[in-house]
Amino acid sequence: MHSLRMIAGLALMTTSAIASAHVSYTGRDLIANGTFDGTDTYTLSGLRVTSNYGWADAADGDWGDSHKGRFTRFTLSEAASVTITVAAQSGVASTLDDLSPAFSVYAGTVPQLSHDGATTPGYLANHPGFLPTTNWYTATGKLGDKEGAWRALGDFWMGNDSGQANAVTYLGHAIDGAGVDVSGDRVIDWVGDGTANGSTSGSWTLGPGTYTVAIGGACYVCQFTESDATWQSARALSASIQIAAVPEPETWAMTAGGLALMGLAVRRRRSKA
């Protein structure tokens, strides 16, 4: 088997001002010098999200606000089995310890400094009715047909104010706890991992490329109960990625051939007996 070489990283937008917290992948490189060094697990601690409902709100019909989640990324140079774990991190100064984490995985990345309500034509073409010159958030609900640009359970477009816009392709998600079933004008019915312990994991086999992991809180009803002062208080979390090589075709062929020879030998011994 050829040695596995890959570049993996997780990035976090870091800002003290909610309004200017556009999506950024800058920094947070988990691997020294950008090269896989034989260690198959990488963890980034001290990430923060600004509410306990960002992911859940992005999972409903009018999507959600990207400012209430954190966007990370990793890049693979070869096919690999990837397990991602996101866990609430308690005891961190100036944070609340009630995070119910969830995350979605996407192929590709959105442009740097993407945000809800960007003025790029490509973004507007995929968000008809959205009003980019007005603060999209109001106490009474949404503007246009989308509350935000982040779609937790499907592909979505985002853009920046520099003319860049593109979509990422949804691959799957993981949710802490039992999930949510909400009836009314917003209907959600999705299943969590069954254990509300502040941690959730998901595994995928992925080919070479760059991937986005968007993280947020899974408490849907919290958007109706958290005050402004509360949702601006950051919740801390850690994100880990575990990487294992996918055997190459010739490896599988050699393995299958070896098993076949072993089976033939066993049958011969039985026949002689």
N, C-alpha and C positions, 0 to 999 in steps of 0.2 A: 504494500500500500504506500502510495506517495505520502509524504508528510503533509499535514494539513497546514495551510498558511491562510490566515484571514485577518482582517482588520475589523474590530468591533468597538463600538463606542456608544455611550449614552450621553445625551445632552439635555440641558435644562435651561429654560429661560429664567433668569434671576433678576428681580426688580423689586423695588419697594413701592412702586406706583402701579396699581392695578390697571389703570387706563392705558399705560404705555407698555404693558407686558405682552408684546407681540411674540409670536412663535419664533424661537431661535434654537438652533442646534449647536451653538458655539460652546466650546469647552467640554468638560466632563469626559474626556477620552479615557476609557477604562484600561487601555493597553499601552504600556510604555513604548514610545517610538512607533506606535501604530502597527505593531507586528505581533501576531499570535506567538506566545513564548512557551507553550506547552501547558500553561495553567488553563483549565477548562471552565473555571467559574470566575465571574467578575461581579463585584457588588459596588454600587454607588449609594452612599448613605446621605442623609440630610436633605433629600429633595423635599419640596413643599408644594402643597396645593392649597388654594385659598377658600375652599368650601368642602363640604362633605357630600355634595350632590352633583358636581360637575360632569362626571361620566354619565350618571343616570339621566340627567337632563338632556344630554346629547344623544340619548338612546330613544327619546320619544319622537313624535311625528314632526315637530318643528325644530328639532336639533338643538344644539346648545352653544354656550359661550366658550370659546377656546381659552379665554383668560382664566377660567376656573379649572383648568387642567394643566398638565405638564407634558410636553412633547419631547420624547427621547428618540435616539436612533442607534442602529448598529449596522455594520456592513460585513458581508461574507464574501470571500474570494473563491470559495468552493462550497458545494452542497454540504449541509450540516443539519444535525438534529439540534434544535434549540429549545431550551426550557427557560421561561421567563417567570420570575416570582416577584410580586410587589407586596410589601408588608408595611403596615403602620409602624411608625417608630415612636415609641413613647419616651417620656422623660427628657425631651429636647426643649431647651429654654424657649419661652414665648410661643409655644404651640399648644393646641388642643389635642387630646389623646383619644378622640372618638372616631377616627377615620375608618370607614368601610371601603377598602380600595377595590377598584376595578380598572381594567385596561383593555385596549384594543390594539391589534397588530395590523399594519398596513404595508404593502409593497410600495416603495417610493417615499419621497419626502415632499413637503410643501416648501415654497420659496422662503428664504430667510425674511424675517419681519412680516410674515403673513399675519392677517388679523381679520376679525369680523368687520364687515363694512368697508373693505378695501375699495379703492376707486379704479382698479384695473379692469378694462373691458372684459377680459376673459373670465374674471371672477363674477362680474355683474351678469354676464350672459348665463351663468349657471345658478344665479340667485334672483330670478325675476321678482320684482316688487320690493326688493330689499332697498333700504334708504341709506346709502353710504355716508351722506353728509350730516346725518342725525345720529346721535347716540342711540344705538339700537335698543338698549335696555330701558324699560319704563316700569314703574310699579304696577301698571295695569296689564302688561303683557307684551306682545311682540309688535314689530313693525314689519310691513311686507308679509311675505309668506313663510319666513324663517326667523326664529328667535336668535339663531346663531348659525355659524358655518360648520361647526364641528359635528359630524355624524358618527356616533359610536358604533353603529351596527351596519354600516355600509360605506361605499365609496363616497368621498366628498372632495369638493374643490376649495382651495384657499388661494388668496393672492395678497400681494403687498401693494404699496403705493408707487412702486418703481416700474410698473408695467409687467411684472411677472405673475403668472398664475398657472396652476396645474392641479390635477387630481391625484389622490393616493387610492390604492385598491385595497379594500377590506379583506383580511384573511381570517380573522377570528377574534375572540375575546375571552376573558376570564373575570369572574365576579365573586367577591367574598360573600358568604352567607347564602340565604335562601332565595335571593332575587326579589323581584317586585311584581305585583299584579295590581295595577291601579285602573279603576274605571272612571269614566267621565270624559271630558273633552280631550284628555291625553291618556291613551291606553297603552300600557306596557305589560308584557307578560314574558319574562325571561327568567331563566333558572340559574342560580348561583352554584357555588361548589358544595353547598349543603352545610358548611360549618362557618359560623360567624366568629372567626378568631382573629380578624385583622390582617389576614394574609390570603393570597390567592395565586395560583400558578396555572400556566398553560404551556403546551408543547406543540411544536410544529417542525416538519422537515422542510427546509427551505433551500432554494438554489442560490447561486451567486447573486449579489445585489445589495442594495441599501434598503433598510426597513425602518418604519416609524413605529414607536410604541407610545400611545397617548394614554395618560393615566389621570384618573380622577376619583371622586367619591361616588359610592353606589347608593347613597341614601336619597331616594327620589323625593320623599316628603320633606326632607330637610330644607328644600328651597322655599317652602311655605312657612317654616318655623325659625330659620336662622335670621337674625337681625343683621343689618349692615356691619355692625361692629363685630359680630360673630363670624360672618363668612370671610371677612378680611383677615381674621386670625389664621395664620398658616397651620396646616396639619403636616407633620413630618412623615416621611416614608423612606424606605430603601427599595432599590430596584436591582435585581440580580439577573444575570444571564449565564446560563450553563450551555456550553457548546461541545458537541461530540461529532467526530467525523462520520460521514455516511460512507460505508464500504463501497469501493469502486466496483464496476461490473465484473472485472476480472477476479476480484476478491470473492465476490459471490459465486462466480463460476468455479473457482478452486474449492470453495467450501462445499458447494453442492457435489462436486466430483468426489471429494474426500468422503462425504457421507454415503454416496452411492457405493464406493469401494468397500466401506465398512459394512454396509448392508449385505453386499455380495459375499464378503468373508464370513459373516454370521450365518448366512444361508448355507454356505458350503460346509461349515462346521456342523450344523444341524443335520445336513444330509448324510455326512459321514457317521454321525452318532446313530 
